[in-house]
Amino acid sequence: MQHILHACSYQSLGVFRRSHFKSILIPSLQLLVEGHRCNMHTKQKSLYEDAIKTLNSLQSNAETLKKIRKDKERDKKVLSNIPDMLEFSRRAQITLDKIDKLRVIHVSGTKGKGSTCAFVESILRNHGLKTGLYTSPHLVSACERIRLNGIPIRKDLFANYFFDVYGKLEATKNNCEEEHAMPAYFRFLTILAFEVFVKEDVDVAIIECGIGGAYDCTNIVRFPVVCGVSSLGIDHVGILGDTEEKIAWHKAGIFKPGVPAVISPQKPGPLQVIIDRAKEIGAPLSIAPDIDTYDWGEMAMDLGLAGDMQLWNASLAMQLCNVWLNAREHDFRQLPTTLNGYTQSETIRQVKVFCRPSQVFPVTTEFAKGLKDCVWPGRSQTVKHGSITYYLDGAHTPESIEFCVRWFREAHKAQLPHLRGPVCRVLLFNSTGDRQPAILLAPLVACEFDVVVFCPSRVSLSLDPSSDQSNFTISKDAAMTRCYLHKNAFLKLIGQKQIYTSSSNYSYEHISSQGDQISSLHSTDNIYTDKRTFLRPALADNSPGFSSGDGDMSDHTLQTPMVVFPCIGHALQWIAQGRDPCIDSSTGPMPELPERLKSAQNIQLLITGSLHLVGGVMGLIEPNLGISDIKQ
């Protein structure tokens, strides 16, 4: 600034050359502008971190969740979800009338509902529409949950909307009971998403259910244009029930009278429940057909997402988009109640109609391009960093794990001809909630990994209150205990009970004689525990795992080390051993490396079992999530 004033004073005296004046003034102005930008960036970053810190304060702690999971408390919480959401929305001045103006596509399901929503968003964006997409959970940043035109909302925009909504709720909490003073984490983000979509005036709002459907926070939508249900499976049994039929009842709870509903093919039992729910509610129902039955003309069917399961997700998305586009010119709150040529009343009387496939249609360029351009990180995704190939799939149900194994097998085989030297196959696994470890791990045993690693879904040892990836809903001890349960389950699946303890100076957990429970758990200075178990897999010739065509996998006879780490960062550092510059290698002493890992010239690392685990890895190796690949 002094340079500028000095230059101006000379200029006013008429004794300063223009060129000399420019040589001082312009660089100085540039410095001022850059300084202002830097200051603004710092303020925006600080505001966003404050927003995340405040958002994280809405997470239910481990003790509160333990209480809620008790039957009576859980049922009470579930049944009050919709009334509570309506009251929170009212206090935040996001009225149902405002939400009614959104042209919503509402999607529930167990497997593939997020991918289906991603396909829907990409297809409609390719039709020139302004899209809003709400999904959960996020991988790296909370901004991922709320997307505009396929891109996570900007951090400054997120923070501005966040504090606007939070302020309204804070100002109206005085007369509320403590548990109803502020919405919990997911409830708040759902309210925030509706606020963003209303204020940003999106053409279409694609809303993914969180858990279930009937009592899900998102089910305050009264007039969706169309509803969808992706593939069903066993998940969240503590809330939704322990059979697919019970789960189907919840998932179909998003149906609305007269609003078309399209579902992916289901097993007979759950399908009948969905049919009965549709008849009860009065929702015309159809089933998405095989994607090969569409009229593709001269275009090739090319999906942006890998994996066989995406074929059904893509077909469901196409049907949802087709219904939505056909309803554009109508008042979607008064949609025609015909489906496949039948009126709603006729449809309700004819069960067979509810089981009929949706009508196929010629695939346009917009549909084909939308399917091809779709980007959905962390699902059947491959990321290569030097000699390490990361295979990332957030599969967390038995069926999705089986799809993951099939995808990994194909992807692994496709890469082998391009690799030179020894290859080490590593599994990094974790699962959360009430999921059964043995059921999830069973399909993975057949992959014959050279090294198996378990760790919680936390990035580092400490939890930063202002970090998007901090999870305060589970204690450190509980997270570690679950990791050892995973290891013991894997041990039993292999059928080998011999345990070898490394001579390294680390403390070890004590496993009960049954191998099912951990009688105690401790680790020196909370660093990590190294207890390595060596296994000799014995697989039948008709194993669903890798065939003899998979290199030396069928002749795999090396003992398999199993290691437990307390966080993702330590696990990746041990696996990578400096091979990936994105992974910090400055942590202290680590367990000794198995020879197979030490001598490997290439590492193929499968990360699965939890989207939170996948997100933690993505945050370290690919924090932009490939968002730059999204075509606007």
C-alpha positions in Angstrom: 0.0 0.0 0.0 2.9 2.4 0.8 4.2 1.8 -2.7 0.9 2.8 -4.2 0.6 6.0 -2.1 4.2 6.9 -2.9 3.6 6.3 -6.7 0.4 8.4 -6.6 2.1 11.3 -4.9 4.8 11.5 -7.6 2.1 11.1 -10.3 0.2 14.1 -8.8 3.4 16.2 -9.1 3.7 15.3 -12.7 7.3 14.2 -12.3 6.7 10.4 -12.4 6.9 8.5 -15.7 3.9 6.5 -16.7 6.0 3.4 -17.2 7.6 3.7 -13.8 4.2 4.3 -12.3 2.8 1.1 -13.8 5.8 -0.9 -12.7 5.0 -0.1 -9.1 1.3 0.3 -9.1 0.2 -2.8 -11.0 2.3 -5.4 -9.0 1.1 -3.7 -5.8 -2.5 -4.0 -6.8 -2.0 -7.6 -7.7 -0.5 -8.3 -4.3 -3.5 -6.6 -2.7 -6.0 -8.7 -4.7 -4.1 -11.9 -4.0 -4.0 -11.0 -0.3 -7.7 -10.3 -0.3 -8.4 -13.7 -2.0 -6.2 -15.5 0.5 -7.9 -13.8 3.4 -11.4 -14.7 2.0 -10.3 -18.3 1.4 -9.1 -18.5 5.0 -12.4 -17.0 6.3 -14.4 -19.4 4.2 -12.4 -22.4 5.3 -12.8 -21.3 8.9 -16.6 -20.9 8.5 -16.9 -24.3 6.9 -14.9 -25.9 9.7 -17.1 -24.2 12.2 -20.1 -25.6 10.4 -18.8 -29.1 10.4 -17.8 -28.8 14.1 -21.3 -27.7 14.9 -22.8 -30.5 12.7 -20.7 -33.1 14.4 -22.1 -31.9 17.7 -25.4 -33.2 16.5 -24.1 -36.8 16.3 -25.5 -39.1 18.9 -22.8 -40.3 21.2 -22.2 -44.0 21.8 -24.0 -44.2 25.1 -27.1 -42.4 23.7 -27.2 -44.8 20.8 -26.8 -47.8 23.1 -29.9 -46.6 25.0 -31.9 -46.0 21.8 -31.1 -49.5 20.5 -33.1 -51.0 23.3 -36.4 -52.3 22.0 -38.9 -49.8 23.5 -36.6 -46.8 23.1 -35.9 -47.8 19.5 -39.5 -48.3 18.5 -40.4 -45.0 20.1 -37.7 -43.2 18.2 -38.6 -44.8 14.9 -42.3 -44.0 15.2 -41.7 -40.4 16.2 -39.3 -39.7 13.3 -41.8 -38.2 10.8 -43.7 -36.0 13.4 -40.3 -34.8 14.7 -39.1 -34.0 11.2 -42.2 -32.0 10.5 -41.7 -30.0 13.6 -38.1 -29.4 13.0 -38.9 -28.3 9.4 -41.5 -25.9 10.6 -39.1 -24.3 13.1 -36.5 -24.0 10.3 -39.2 -22.3 8.1 -39.0 -25.0 5.5 -42.7 -25.7 5.2 -44.3 -28.6 3.5 -45.7 -26.2 0.9 -42.2 -25.3 -0.1 -41.2 -29.0 -0.3 -44.3 -29.7 -2.3 -43.0 -27.4 -5.0 -40.0 -29.7 -5.6 -40.3 -32.2 -8.4 -39.0 -35.2 -6.4 -37.8 -38.6 -7.4 -37.7 -40.6 -4.1 -35.7 -43.8 -4.0 -35.3 -46.5 -1.2 -33.7 -49.9 -1.2 -31.0 -51.9 0.4 -28.4 -52.2 -2.3 -27.8 -49.8 -5.2 -30.2 -47.0 -4.2 -27.3 -44.5 -4.2 -26.0 -45.7 -7.6 -29.5 -45.6 -9.0 -29.9 -42.0 -7.8 -26.5 -41.1 -9.4 -27.6 -42.6 -12.7 -30.9 -40.6 -12.5 -29.1 -37.4 -11.8 -26.6 -37.9 -14.7 -29.4 -38.7 -17.2 -31.6 -35.7 -16.2 -28.5 -33.4 -16.2 -27.8 -34.6 -19.7 -31.4 -33.5 -20.6 -30.3 -29.9 -19.7 -32.0 -29.9 -16.3 -30.7 -28.3 -13.1 -30.5 -31.2 -10.7 -30.4 -31.5 -6.9 -29.2 -34.8 -5.4 -29.3 -35.8 -1.7 -27.6 -39.0 -0.7 -25.8 -40.5 2.3 -23.3 -41.2 3.7 -20.6 -39.0 2.4 -17.1 -40.4 1.7 -14.8 -37.4 2.4 -16.8 -34.2 2.7 -20.3 -33.6 4.0 -20.8 -31.4 0.9 -21.1 -34.7 -1.1 -24.5 -35.3 0.4 -26.0 -32.3 -1.3 -25.1 -31.9 -4.9 -26.1 -29.3 -7.5 -25.7 -30.5 -11.1 -23.7 -33.5 -10.0 -21.2 -31.4 -8.1 -21.0 -31.4 -4.2 -22.2 -28.0 -3.0 -19.4 -25.5 -2.5 -18.1 -25.3 1.1 -18.9 -21.6 1.5 -22.5 -22.2 0.2 -22.8 -25.2 2.5 -21.7 -23.1 5.5 -24.0 -20.2 4.7 -27.1 -22.4 4.3 -26.0 -24.4 7.4 -25.8 -21.5 9.8 -29.1 -20.0 8.3 -31.0 -23.2 9.1 -29.1 -23.8 12.4 -29.8 -20.3 13.6 -33.5 -20.6 13.0 -33.6 -23.9 15.0 -31.4 -22.5 17.7 -33.7 -19.5 18.1 -36.8 -21.6 18.6 -35.5 -24.3 20.9 -36.2 -22.7 24.3 -39.7 -24.2 24.7 -38.6 -27.6 23.6 -37.7 -30.7 25.6 -33.9 -31.4 25.5 -34.2 -34.3 23.1 -36.3 -32.2 20.7 -34.2 -29.0 21.0 -32.1 -29.7 17.9 -32.4 -32.4 15.2 -29.8 -35.1 15.1 -27.1 -35.3 12.4 -29.0 -37.0 9.5 -32.2 -35.1 10.3 -30.5 -31.8 10.1 -28.8 -32.6 6.8 -32.1 -33.7 5.4 -33.7 -30.4 6.3 -30.7 -28.6 5.0 -31.0 -30.4 1.6 -34.6 -29.4 1.2 -33.7 -25.8 2.0 -30.9 -25.8 -0.6 -33.0 -27.3 -3.3 -35.8 -24.9 -2.7 -33.6 -21.8 -2.6 -31.5 -22.9 -5.5 -34.6 -23.6 -7.5 -33.6 -27.0 -8.9 -35.7 -28.5 -11.7 -35.6 -31.9 -10.1 -34.7 -33.2 -6.6 -33.5 -36.7 -6.4 -33.8 -37.9 -2.8 -32.2 -41.1 -1.5 -33.7 -42.6 1.7 -31.4 -43.0 4.6 -32.6 -46.1 6.5 -35.9 -47.9 5.6 -38.5 -45.7 4.0 -41.8 -45.6 5.9 -40.3 -43.8 8.9 -37.2 -42.4 7.2 -36.5 -38.6 7.6 -36.9 -38.1 3.9 -40.4 -39.4 3.9 -42.0 -36.0 4.6 -42.2 -35.6 0.9 -45.9 -35.7 0.1 -46.0 -35.4 -3.6 -43.1 -37.1 -5.4 -43.3 -37.4 -9.1 -42.2 -41.1 -9.0 -40.8 -43.5 -6.4 -38.3 -46.3 -6.8 -37.1 -49.3 -4.8 -33.7 -50.8 -5.6 -32.7 -54.4 -4.8 -33.5 -55.5 -1.2 -31.4 -57.5 1.2 -30.7 -57.9 4.9 -29.4 -54.8 6.6 -30.2 -52.6 9.6 -32.1 -55.5 11.2 -32.3 -53.7 14.5 -34.5 -51.1 13.0 -36.1 -52.7 9.9 -36.5 -56.4 10.9 -34.6 -59.6 10.4 -36.2 -60.8 7.2 -36.4 -59.3 3.7 -40.2 -59.3 3.9 -40.1 -57.1 7.0 -37.6 -54.8 5.3 -39.7 -54.7 2.1 -42.6 -53.3 4.2 -40.5 -50.4 5.3 -38.9 -49.7 1.8 -42.3 -49.6 0.1 -43.5 -47.1 2.7 -42.4 -44.2 0.5 -45.1 -45.0 -2.0 -47.9 -42.4 -2.3 -51.5 -42.6 -3.6 -51.6 -42.3 -7.4 -47.8 -41.8 -7.7 -46.1 -44.3 -10.1 -43.6 -46.6 -8.4 -40.9 -48.6 -10.1 -38.9 -51.4 -8.5 -35.9 -53.6 -9.3 -36.6 -57.3 -9.6 -37.0 -58.8 -6.2 -37.3 -62.3 -4.6 -40.9 -63.7 -4.4 -41.4 -63.0 -0.7 -40.4 -59.4 -0.6 -42.0 -58.8 -4.0 -45.4 -59.9 -2.6 -45.0 -57.5 0.3 -44.3 -54.6 -2.0 -47.3 -55.5 -4.2 -49.5 -55.6 -1.1 -48.2 -52.3 0.1 -48.7 -50.7 -3.4 -52.3 -52.0 -3.5 -52.9 -50.7 0.1 -51.5 -47.3 -0.7 -52.9 -47.1 -4.2 -49.6 -46.7 -6.1 -49.3 -48.0 -9.7 -46.4 -50.4 -9.6 -44.1 -51.8 -12.2 -40.8 -53.7 -12.4 -37.8 -52.4 -14.2 -36.9 -54.7 -17.2 -33.6 -56.2 -18.1 -31.5 -53.4 -19.6 -30.7 -55.4 -22.7 -34.4 -55.3 -23.7 -34.3 -51.5 -24.4 -34.1 -50.3 -28.0 -30.5 -49.1 -28.1 -30.5 -48.5 -31.9 -26.9 -47.8 -33.1 -25.7 -46.9 -29.7 -23.6 -49.1 -27.4 -24.7 -49.7 -23.9 -21.9 -48.2 -21.9 -22.2 -47.6 -18.1 -20.0 -45.3 -16.2 -20.1 -47.5 -13.1 -18.5 -51.0 -13.1 -20.0 -54.2 -11.8 -22.9 -56.4 -12.8 -25.2 -55.0 -10.2 -25.2 -51.7 -12.0 -27.1 -53.1 -14.9 -30.2 -53.3 -12.8 -29.6 -50.0 -11.1 -29.2 -48.4 -14.5 -32.5 -49.9 -15.8 -34.3 -48.7 -12.7 -32.9 -45.2 -13.2 -34.0 -45.2 -16.8 -37.6 -46.0 -15.8 -37.6 -43.4 -13.1 -36.3 -40.8 -15.5 -38.8 -41.8 -18.2 -41.8 -41.4 -15.8 -40.5 -38.1 -14.5 -39.9 -36.7 -18.0 -43.3 -37.8 -19.2 -44.9 -36.0 -16.2 -43.0 -32.7 -16.8 -45.9 -31.1 -18.6 -48.5 -32.1 -16.1 -49.2 -31.0 -12.5 -47.3 -33.7 -10.9 -49.5 -33.5 -7.8 -52.4 -34.6 -10.0 -50.6 -37.2 -12.1 -52.7 -39.5 -14.4 -53.1 -42.8 -12.5 -52.6 -45.1 -15.5 -49.9 -47.6 -15.9 -49.4 -50.0 -18.9 -52.8 -49.0 -20.1 -54.7 -49.6 -16.9 -56.3 -47.0 -14.7 -55.4 -47.0 -11.0 -58.6 -48.7 -9.9 -58.1 -51.4 -12.5 -54.5 -51.8 -11.6 -55.4 -52.3 -7.9 -57.9 -55.1 -8.9 -55.4 -56.9 -11.0 -52.4 -58.3 -9.1 -50.7 -59.4 -12.3 -50.4 -55.8 -13.5 -48.3 -55.1 -10.4 -45.9 -57.7 -11.4 -45.6 -56.7 -15.0 -42.3 -55.2 -16.3 -42.2 -51.5 -17.2 -42.5 -50.7 -20.8 -39.2 -50.4 -22.7 -38.5 -47.5 -24.9 -36.0 -46.3 -27.5 -32.8 -45.1 -25.7 -32.0 -41.5 -26.7 -28.6 -39.8 -26.8 -29.3 -38.1 -23.5 -30.1 -41.4 -21.8 -27.1 -43.1 -23.2 -24.7 -40.3 -22.4 -26.1 -39.9 -18.9 -25.4 -43.6 -18.2 -21.9 -43.4 -19.6 -21.0 -40.1 -17.9 -22.2 -41.2 -14.5 -19.6 -40.9 -11.7 -20.3 -42.4 -8.3 -17.1 -42.8 -6.2 -16.4 -45.6 -3.8 -18.5 -48.2 -5.7 -16.6 -50.7 -7.8 -13.9 -48.1 -8.3 -10.3 -48.6 -9.2 -7.6 -46.1 -8.4 -3.9 -46.7 -9.4 -1.1 -45.0 -7.6 2.2 -46.2 -8.9 2.7 -49.9 -8.0 -0.5 -49.9 -5.8 -3.9 -50.5 -7.3 -6.8 -49.7 -4.9 -10.0 -51.5 -5.5 -12.7 -49.6 -3.6 -16.2 -50.9 -3.0 -18.4 -49.9 -0.1 -20.3 -53.2 -0.2 -21.8 -53.9 3.2 -24.5 -56.5 2.7 -24.1 -60.2 1.9 -25.3 -59.8 -1.6 -23.3 -56.7 -2.4 -20.2 -58.4 -1.0 -20.7 -61.3 -3.5 -21.0 -58.7 -6.3 -17.8 -57.1 -5.0 -15.9 -60.4 -5.1 -17.1 -61.0 -8.7 -16.1 -57.5 -9.7 -12.7 -57.8 -8.0 -12.0 -61.1 -9.7 -12.7 -59.6 -13.1 -10.8 -56.4 -12.4 -7.8 -58.3 -11.0 -7.6 -60.6 -14.0 -7.8 -57.7 -16.4 -4.8 -56.0 -14.8 -2.5 -59.0 -14.4 -1.2 -59.0 -18.0 0.0 -55.4 -17.5 2.0 -56.1 -14.3 5.5 -57.2 -14.1 7.0 -59.0 -11.1 5.5 -60.4 -8.0 2.0 -59.3 -7.0 0.6 -59.2 -3.5 -3.1 -59.2 -2.9 -4.3 -57.5 0.2 -7.7 -57.2 1.9 -8.5 -54.2 4.1 -11.9 -54.8 5.8 -14.2 -53.3 8.3 -18.0 -53.5 9.0 -20.2 -51.5 11.3 -23.5 -51.5 13.0 -25.3 -54.8 13.6 -24.0 -56.5 10.6 -22.8 -60.1 11.0 -19.0 -60.3 10.3 -19.0 -64.0 9.3 -21.7 -63.6 6.7 -19.9 -60.6 5.1 -16.5 -62.2 5.2 -17.5 -65.6 3.8 -17.4 -64.7 0.1 -14.0 -62.9 0.6 -12.3 -66.0 1.9 -12.3 -67.5 -1.6 -10.2 -64.7 -2.9 -7.1 -66.1 -1.2 -5.5 -62.8 -0.2 -1.8 -62.8 0.7 -2.4 -60.4 3.6 -5.5 -59.5 5.5 -5.8 -56.3 7.5 -8.6 -55.1 9.7 -9.0 -51.6 11.1 -11.8 -49.3 12.3 -13.2 -46.7 9.8 -11.4 -43.8 11.5 -8.6 -42.1 9.5 -6.3 -41.3 12.4 -6.0 -42.2 16.1 -7.5 -38.9 17.2 -10.9 -37.5 16.2 -10.9 -33.9 15.0 -14.3 -32.2 15.9 -14.1 -30.1 12.8 -13.4 -33.0 10.4 -16.0 -34.3 8.0 -14.9 -37.8 8.7 -15.0 -37.9 12.5 -17.5 -40.4 13.8 -18.4 -40.0 17.5 -21.2 -42.6 17.5 -18.8 -45.5 18.4 -16.1 -45.6 21.1 -12.5 -46.4 20.2 -12.6 -49.7 22.3 -15.9 -50.8 20.7 -14.4 -50.1 17.2 -11.3 -52.1 18.0 -13.3 -55.0 19.6 -15.2 -55.3 16.4 -12.0 -55.5 14.3 -10.9 -58.5 16.4 -14.3 -60.1 16.0 -13.7 -59.7 12.2 -10.4 -61.4 12.5 -11.8 -64.3 14.6 -14.6 -64.7 12.2 -12.2 -64.9 9.3 -10.1 -67.4 11.2 -13.1 -69.7 11.7 -14.2 -69.4 8.1 -10.8 -70.6 7.0 -11.0 -73.5 9.4 -7.5 -73.0 10.8 -7.2 -72.3 14.6 -3.4 -72.2 14.9 -2.3 -68.8 16.2 1.2 -67.4 15.9 2.2 -64.4 17.9 4.9 -62.2 16.5 8.0 -61.6 18.7 7.6 -57.8 18.2 7.1 -55.7 21.3 3.4 -55.0 20.9 0.6 -56.0 23.3 -2.0 -58.5 22.2 -5.6 -59.2 22.7 -6.7 -62.4 24.4 -9.0 -64.6 22.4 -11.3 -66.9 24.2 -11.0 -70.7 23.6 -14.1 -70.6 21.5 -12.7 -67.9 19.2 -16.0 -66.1 19.2 -15.4 -63.4 21.8 -12.7 -61.2 23.0 -12.2 -61.6 26.8 -10.0 -58.5 27.0 -8.6 -55.9 24.8 -5.6 -53.6 25.3 -2.8 -52.0 23.4 0.3 -50.2 24.4 -0.1 -46.4 24.2 -3.1 -46.9 22.0 -0.9 -47.5 19.0 -1.8 -50.8 17.4 -1.9 -54.4 18.0 0.0 -56.9 15.9 -1.3 -60.4 16.2 -0.6 -62.4 13.1 -2.5 -65.5 12.3 -1.2 -67.7 9.5 -3.6 -69.8 7.4 -3.6 -72.4 4.8 -6.8 -72.0 2.8 -8.4 -75.2 1.8 -10.9 -74.6 -1.0 -12.9 -77.0 -3.0 -12.3 -77.3 -6.7 -15.7 -75.7 -7.4 -15.0 -72.8 -5.1 -16.7 -69.6 -6.2 -13.4 -67.8 -5.9 -10.6 -67.4 -8.4 -10.2 -70.1 -11.1 -6.9 -71.5 -12.2 -6.8 -68.9 -14.9 -6.1 -66.3 -12.2 -2.3 -66.7 -12.3 -1.0 -68.5 -9.3 -4.1 -67.9 -7.1 -5.3 -71.5 -7.3 -1.8 -72.7 -6.1 -1.8 -70.2 -3.3 0.0 -72.1 -0.4 1.7 -69.2 1.5 0.7 -68.5 5.0 -1.6 -65.5 5.3 -0.7 -62.8 7.9 -3.7 -61.1 9.6 -3.0 -57.8 11.2 -5.2 -55.4 13.2 -4.5 -51.7 13.2 -6.3 -48.9 15.1 -6.8 -46.6 12.2 -6.8 -46.4 8.4 -3.7 -44.2 8.2 -1.5 -46.8 10.1 -3.0 -49.7 8.1 -2.2 -48.0 4.7 1.2 -46.9 5.8 2.1 -50.5 6.7 0.7 -51.9 3.4 2.1 -49.2 1.1 5.6 -49.0 2.7 6.4 -45.7 0.9 5.1 -46.9 -2.5 2.4 -44.2 -2.5 3.4 -40.6 -1.9 -0.2 -39.8 -0.8 0.3 -42.1 2.3 2.2 -40.6 5.2 5.2 -42.7 6.1 6.3 -40.8 9.2 4.5 -42.8 11.8 6.6 -44.7 14.4 7.5 -48.4 14.5 5.3 -50.9 12.7 4.9 -54.7 12.7 7.4 -56.5 10.6 6.4 -57.0 7.0 5.4 -60.4 5.6 7.9 -61.5 2.9 5.2 -61.6 0.2 4.3 -58.0 0.9 7.9 -56.9 1.3 9.1 -58.4 -2.0 6.0 -57.5 -4.1 6.5 -55.2 -7.0 2.8 -54.6 -7.3 0.1 -54.5 -4.6 -3.6 -55.1 -5.4 -5.5 -53.8 -2.4 -9.3 -54.4 -2.0 -11.0 -52.1 0.5 -14.6 -53.2 1.3 -17.2 -53.8 4.0 -18.0 -50.2 4.8 -18.5 -47.0 2.9 -17.0 -45.2 5.8 -13.8 -47.3 5.5 -13.8 -46.6 1.7 -14.3 -42.9 2.4 -11.4 -42.8 4.9 -9.1 -44.4 2.3 -10.4 -42.0 -0.4 -9.7 -39.0 1.8 -6.0 -40.0 1.9 -5.4 -41.1 -1.7 -8.1 -39.3 -3.8 -9.7 -36.5 -1.8 -11.4 -35.0 -4.9 -13.2 -38.3 -5.5 -12.8 -38.0 -9.2 -15.3 -35.1 -9.2 -13.4 -33.5 -11.9 -14.5 -36.3 -14.2 -18.2 -35.1 -13.9 -19.2 -33.6 -17.2 -21.3 -30.4 -16.9 
